Amino acid sequence: MPSGRTGAPAAAAGGLSDRREIVGRAIELRASAPGLRLRADGEAGEKNRCSNSGRKLAHVVLREWDGPAVLQPHQRWKLAWGTEDKEHAMSPLISRIATVGIDIGKNSFHVVGQDERGAIMLRQKWSRGQVEARLANLPPCLVGMEACTGAHHLSRKLQALGHDARLMPAKYVRPYSKGQKNDFRDAEAIAEAVQRPTMKFVATKTTEQLDLQALHRVRERLVCQRTGIINQIRAFLLERSIAVRQGLRFLQAELPTILGTRSDALSPRMLRLIEDLAGDWRRLDARIEAISGEIEELARKDQACERLMTVPGIGPIISSAMVAAIGTGDAFAKGRDFGAWLGLVPKQISTGDRTILGGISKRGNRYLRALFVQAAWVVLVKLGKKWERYGLRSWIEAAKKRLHHNVLAIALANKLARIAWAVLYQGRAFEYVKTDATASRSA
């Protein structure tokens, strides 16, 4: 037994030294002949296990030089697959593209092109600087985009290149998206939606319209900030049991008196805070007045705005906001469509031959809808004696008998919006013509 135990490790040590010698010779040969390659028996599925030590020792075998390694065709395709090969493969199919859908991003645009049968011919990701150059190389086709930031500028560029660029609301594109959401599927949904004959498109705005719209956006933000400051001042005063009558002009008139005489209710720290807020209020008033004056000046120079200002209750702010929003009104077939787009019509949930109407839908341009409602209140409150001049007396008096005054204001806002669209679309000033039918109704 002792001899057996000592013999086995000796034999294993001898075999291990032999293998080390073989490996050393192989390394020397490889250094002298770089073309030689070493192959382990483990690669062919043959493994040598030492019965006593349990270690895996791979036999190294020398193999003759058989030339450089050659990739299989499918391996070459995998390694060479990239953007250049994809674009080269797509180049013969460019002439077959009839519709392009573009998903607009901040720095990258995802583009999907389809032929007349709807098969995808192009599916690529472009940078912002590549869009115009690559679309210039395409034949004139139908290009669809969602109406978002930067879409109007790109639409004008593509129309100058000869493409039929159309913008769509994002909520109308969403039903055409299939599967999970990603940018390429969004672009494919846009390409599908732009081909629908019943799709409602957004008119491309000109540079002047966007500038005018920017003025209104800034003015709206400043008015909201001023309202927040006024509400904060009122809240601070109410905490000290100082109530002021509702209305901007009443607080503006009484605030200096409160700050000068109510030192018993207001601490010095609170007096300083309210004075700072009053200073912010004055600065916002100055900015709002400056922007409103600029808008009024632009409206006086624009013929479309001048025609709109002949409609009762509509002044420079509403007329310029309407021109900035819809241009000449070509996107609507009739005034009823414009009123529905503004959200001034009842929300309809009808089914089974049952007509169910709720409150107003409040769709479309919220800012323009609020302006038309304010115009309706101006007509109801301040133009009571001039209703006959504008042909509204009989309609308002009849509506007063069956409608709440708030509902009447919304109905009148819808009527004014439809009149304004007709004035803008037909290019004529508002003019009331008394006919036999209207005379009989007024009598």
C-alpha positions, 0 to 999 in steps of 0.5 A: 500500500505505501509503495502504491501511494508513492508510485501514483503521484510520481507517475502523475508528476512525470506525465505533467512534466512531459506535457510541460515540455511539449507545451514549451516546444510548441511555444518555441515553434510558434515563435519561430513560425507565426503561421503555425496554430495550436489546437487543443484536444478539448476543441474536438471534444477529447479531454484527458483527465488524470485519474489520481489528481482529477485535473483536466489537462488538454493535449496540445497538438501541432497543426500545419499551416493551411492558409489565412482564416476565411469568413463564411458569406453569412459572417461577412454580411453580419460584420459589414451590415451598417448604415452605408450598406442599408442606404445603398440597398435602399437607393434603387427603391427611392423612386418608388416612395409615394408617402413619407411619415416623419416623427419629429424630435429635438435632434433626430428625426425618424423617417418611414417611406411607403410606396403606393401599395403601403409597403415600407421602402425606407426606414431610417433615422436622420439628424436635423441637418440631414432632413432637408438635404435627403428629402430634396433628393426624393421625388415629390411625394406626400409627407406627413408630420404631427403638428408640434414645435418646428413642424410649421417651419419644416412644412414650409421648407418641404413645400418649397421643395415640391412635396405635399407636406401636411400636418395632423393633430397628434391625437388623430395619429395615435389610433394608427399606431400598432404594437408598443410605442417607439419612434419608428412605429410613430413614423409609420403611424404618421405615414398611414394617417396622412393617407386617410381621405377623412383626416383633419389637417392643420394649416401650415402657419406663416412666419408672420402668424407664428410671430403674432402667436408668440406675442399672444403667448407671452402676453397670456403668460404675463397676465397669468403671473399678474393674476397670481400676484394679485391673488397672493396679495389678497390672501396675505391681507385676508390673513390679517382680516383685511378684505377688499372688494373683488376686482383688479381696479378696486385692489389697485385703488385701495392698496396704497391706503392699506399699506399707509394706514393699517400698520396695526394689522400688518407687521413691518415684514408683511408690509415690505413683502406686499410692497415688493409684490405691488412693485412686481404688479406694476412691472407686469402691468407695464410689460402687458401694456407694451405687448398689447400696444404692439399687438394693436399696432399690428392688427391695425395694419392687417386687413383681415384683422380690420375686417374682423374688428367690424364684428360686435365685441371683437377688438385688436386682441381677438382679431389678431389671435384669430388670424394667428390661429387659423390664418384665412380659415381655409381649414374649415368648410363652414362656420359651424366647424370652426365653432366646434373646433373652438369647443363652443358646442355641446359635447355629444354622447349619442347612441341607439338613436338617442341624442345625449348632449352635455356641457360644451366640449372645450376642445381646440384653442383654449385661449381663443375660446376664452376670448370669444366668451369675453366678447360675448359678455361684452355684447350682452352687458355693454352693447345692450342698446346697440343690439338692433344695429348688429341684428342681434336684438331679436335673437338675444331677447328670444334666447333670454327667455329659455336659457340661463345667462351663462348658457346664453353667453356661450351660445352668443360666443358660438354665434360670434365665432361663426360670424367671424369665420365668415368675415375672415373666409369671405374677405368681407367686413361685417354688415347687417342687412335688414330683410323682410324676414328679419323685420318680421322677426323683430316685429 
